[in-house]
Amino acid sequence: MEENDFVLKEVGTSLHIYLGFELSMANSTALREMLNNYRGQDINRIVFDASDLVFLSSSGIRTILFAKQEVGQEPEIVFLNCAKEIYETFKITGLVDFFSFMDDERKTGDTDKGEAEDKEWEKEYNELRQKQLDNYAAHNDVVVYQMKLGQDEDE
């Protein structure tokens, strides 16, 4: 896993953060450091795109709470396309009522995006996504190969 498994983009008074496959000790410190740059700024909404998020550790939860308490003036926290298991984690920890959960980016109300900004964001997102998929495929090829080595020739 790469340490910087996320992409940030400021859109008006919103901060959009694409989260990769996990938000854990491996990358939450780097995200928190990037969020420090937005302290005291006019950020009223932070949108976490959790479309690909499959693992959230306690360090990741602390980073999200840091964003809520330290970025802007207590911004609304929105989770976009959050997996049921991640939602259940927030529910169990009692944090579900502090965040909004949405399934479609169009519902976040951000209509002030520029076309050039959108293309740059999309390019960065697609590059990161491709790296993650390539990394996943490389690891799965090794697993499949190891399984074949351990099988009898008759199989």
N, C-alpha and C positions, 0 to 999 in steps of 0.2 A: 504494500500500500504506500502510496506517495504521501508525504507529510501534508502537502497542500492539496487536499482532495475536495476543493470547493472553488466557486467563482463568485465574486462580489460585484454588484453593479448598483450605483446610486441612480434612482429615477425620481426626479423631483424631491419630494420629502419622504420618499420610501427608499429602503435599502433592500435589494433582492440578493439572496444568497442561495446559490445552488449547492446543495450538499451532495457529496458523492455517495458511495456505498456505506460508509460509516462515519460517525462522529464520535471519536474516542480519544483516549489519551494521546494517541499517535498524531492527531491533527488538531485537537481542540485548542491547544496552546497557541498554535499559529493563527487560528481563526480569532481567538480572543485578542491577540496582538493587533490584527487587522481592524477589529472592531474598536480598539482604542482610538483609532484615527477619527472616529465618528462621535467621540464624546463632545458634548456641548454643541453639536450641530443640530440643525432643525430637521431631525428625523422623527416622524410620527408613526411610521409603520415599518416593520421588518418582516419581510416575506421569506421564509425558509422553504425553498423548493426541495421537498423530500421525496421526489418521484423515484429516486434510486436508493434511498436510504434503507438499509436492512439491519444496521446495528447502531445502537445508541447506548453509550456507556454513561456512567455517572459523571465523568469528566465532560462529556457532551452536554448533558443536562445542565451542569454548572455554567457552561459557556452560554447556553441559551438564556439562563437566568441572568447572567452577566449582561447580555445584550438588553434584556428587559429593564434592568436596573441602572445601567451605566450609559447606554447610547441614547442620545436625544433626551426627551422629557417623558420617560416611561412610555415608549412607543407601543402600539398594538403589535402583538406577535401573531403572525399568520403562518400556518403550516399548509403548504400546497401539496396535494397528492400524497398524503401521509399513509403509510401502510397500517393496516389494522393492528399489527403487533406493536408498532411504535406508538400508536394512539393508546393502546392498552397500557403501555408503560407509563405514559403521562397520567392515565386514569388511576392506576395503582398508586402512583406517587402523590396523587392529589393535586396535580398541576394542570389538569385538563381544562379547568375553568378559567385559567389565566391566559389561555391562547385561543385563537380561532383556527378552525380547520376547514379547508376548502379543497374541492376536487378539480377546479378549473381556474387557470390564471386570469381569464377574462373577468372573473368575479371579484378580483382584488381592486378594481376600479382605477387602474393605472392606464390613462389614455393619453398621457403627454410624452410618449416615447417617440424619439426621432428615428427615421428609417435607417440612417447610417449607424446610429447606436445599436439598433436592433440587429443589424447584420454583424457588427463586431461582437456583440454578446452571443449571437447564435454561433459564430465561428469559434469563439473561445469555448463555449459549451460543447460543441460538436467535437473539437479537438480533445478536450478532457474526457468526454464520453468514449471516444474511440480508443484512447490510451487505456481506459479502464477495461473496455471490452477485450482489447488485445492482451492485457495482463491476465484477465480472467481466463481467456482461451489458452494462453501459454501454460498456466497452472493446471488447467483441466486436461490438457494433452499429456502432461507428465503423470497425472493421476491415472488416466486411461492406460498409458503405456505401462505403468507399474502394475496395474491390475492384470494386464496381459502377460507380463513376465511371471506373475505368481500363479497363473493357471496351468493346468495340465495340458499337454499337447492335444489330447483327445477333445478338449472343449472348444 
